[in-house]
Amino acid sequence: MKFSIFKKQKKIKGEIAYYRLEEWWLNTFSKNERNHIENVFHPLGTDSNNKPLTEGKIGHSSQNAAGLLSAVAGWFNKPNDRHIAKKIIEKANQLAEAGNDILDHHFALHQKIKIYYRERNSEPHALKEAIKACNDQIKIAPKASRQFLKEYPNEALPYHVGYSQLAIILKKQNKHESVIKLCQEAKKQGWADNWDKRIANAQKKLLIENF
């Protein structure tokens, strides 16, 4: 007789259950990976002996599933754990893209860029994925900026990893005109960074190339 994977497991509680991620959790990670995730993930203020992802009862949370997974993914953005980070951030991005909170999508892509860019020299496809994530985040930047200003009316827009990281990539590819155009767009929208310096450096490179 065959038994469902769920019948073989101890009942899952905690944040995984609260956000109804049990099936994803069991089907995406091996038992060893799940144990490792729970041993590593201990947010500030939590007991290191507790397993908040799968233990305890959650009555209310101010974040949603995409926000949780984006945060969890950041704990595994290191060489030996990045395969786990990728699985988590892909799910976070999927949930954020399907949801109605533009900032969830913005931050999921922020984390995805950071994870894949770190792999650029060791994984052939990683740089391509990082560039795609940069462009995806840039596409939603106008909506994200409006939402930031709506929720935080007295604050300036934060650093935008999509614009900034893509500017760095384009600079390394000697695509200086694209750097200028990209930085002008980011500056116009009001995202934080030293755009004037990036633009001036790209213009200087163009002058040298055309001399």
Buried (B, 14 or more C-beta within 10 A) or exposed (E): EEEEEEEEBEEBBBBBBBBEBBEBBBEBBEEEBBEBBBEEBBEEEEEEEEBBBBBBEEEEEEBBBBBBBBBBBBBBBEEEBBEBBBBBBBBBBBBBBEBEBBBBBBBBBBBBBBBBBBBBEEBEEBBEBBBBBBEBBBEBBEEBBEBBBEEEEEEEBBEBBBBBBBBBBBBEEEBBEBBBBBBBBBBEBEBBBEBEEBBEBBBEBBEEEEE
